[in-house]
Amino acid sequence: MWNEAAQTLPVPDLRALQLERLRTQIARVYDRVPFYRARLDAAGVTPADIRSLTDLARVPFTSKSDMREVFPFGLLAVDRDEVVEVHMSSGTTGKPVVDAYTRGDLDLWSDVMGRTLDMGEVGDHDIVQNAYGYGLFTGGFGVHYGAERLGALVLPVSSGNTHRQLTLIQDFGTTVLTCTPSYALYIAEYAAKQGLDPAALPLRVGFFGAEPWSLEMRDEIERRLGIRAFDIYGLTEIIGPGVGSECAQQDGLHLFEDHFYPEIVDPDTGVPLPDGETGELVLTTLTREGSPVLRYRTRDITYLMPEPCPCGRTSRRIHRLMGRTDDMLIIRGVNVFPQQIEEVLLRVQRVEPHYRITVDRDGTMDTLTVEVEMSDELFSDDLADVIALERAIERELHSETGLQARCVLVNPQTIERSEGKAKRVFDRRKVTTHV
Ligand code: DLL
């Protein structure tokens, strides 16, 4: 196991290490980051007040908007000269968030990404085709550093150019594919369209994340590509990928909690919840130098699994991500995460795992339309069959989510494919709402 000592620390030792690191980190940011000092002062908390891990609950949260307000370097805890690399979120919904890395941070990133890829036993014999985007996005570089740390051969192809992806897999005998789950599916589909059997490609394992994906989607990817697909998690605000990953048990994602301390809070009240209860993941970096973060509200919904894992790692796991608080759709008073809809669609035979969810408003009534692509075989069937299947999917969606949705089966290849993070939900109410 990569960095076995760190990953198998007995739980009491892990807690002691976390507390020691937390105290050091809070004292450090109090000294060096005026933003955090002001926040802690306003809450009446001094670094000396943090005597146990539960005292962390006294520290104010940090939100994405806090980070945007101080763009780009307002949360820096080192001299600018010590920063050797920056990455950013895409900033599609406002100003981006910056993550500034020192040499020490890059070393940490390589280690946690080494741990991640080691979950699938990646080593110097492997060829890692890294189809996450290189650039300001954290996916490309994060995977790259981890693969390099393990001594694997990295093909830094970045996302896109699917024909070349396929050619590279064949020419180099790629054994490890890293990209978003939606892109993995697209590559499989593309290979099949070229008359190849995607499962016969040399790929052995894949590490997929950066967007929500259901277990059903995982099964589909594993089956089509003939690989084991690991779920990997991370976010720009904390370090990028490398916050947590599934091990070979594929039952929850181990958090690298010697570096990133997790809490689950009630998303409405912010009150910490016990292990096992579902809520919003809040993360505190314990060892980051450049961009340390205290109690970051990730908006990701999950729960902590404290049970020991047969793999021997002692870190707590999180259940695979269930959605984001800001992705939850409220339709006629019913709450639903897009992933719940995906789960239903992927269980249906004769449709493809390509779909689009549109929420709109008809007068005062919310409407939900789910478009799904037909398989080629269904496409050539009778119209009556198609209509019958639409009604069957609607019934299934109703029984799973309690929602009355309209299902429309659309022609094969008509829903846009994604090379990065897929956009599948379109909420038109937001633009049509009258103020
Ligand atoms: O997506 C970092 C990353 C790159 C993770 C490559 C995994 C692989 P951001 O662009 O800042 O960073 O987006 C972070 O993406 O808060 C989650 O909502 C979502 N996300 C990331 N991994 C998963 C996953 C990268 N495995 C946001 N399952 C996070 C579900 C995920 N959602």
Boltz pocket constraint, residues with backbone or C-beta under 6 A from the ligand:
constraints:
  - pocket:
      binder: B
      contacts: [[A, 89], [A, 90], [A, 132], [A, 138], [A, 139], [A, 208], [A, 209], [A, 210], [A, 211], [A, 212], [A, 213], [A, 231], [A, 232], [A, 233], [A, 234], [A, 235], [A, 236], [A, 237], [A, 240], [A, 241], [A, 242], [A, 298], [A, 300], [A, 321], [A, 324]]
      max_distance: 6.0
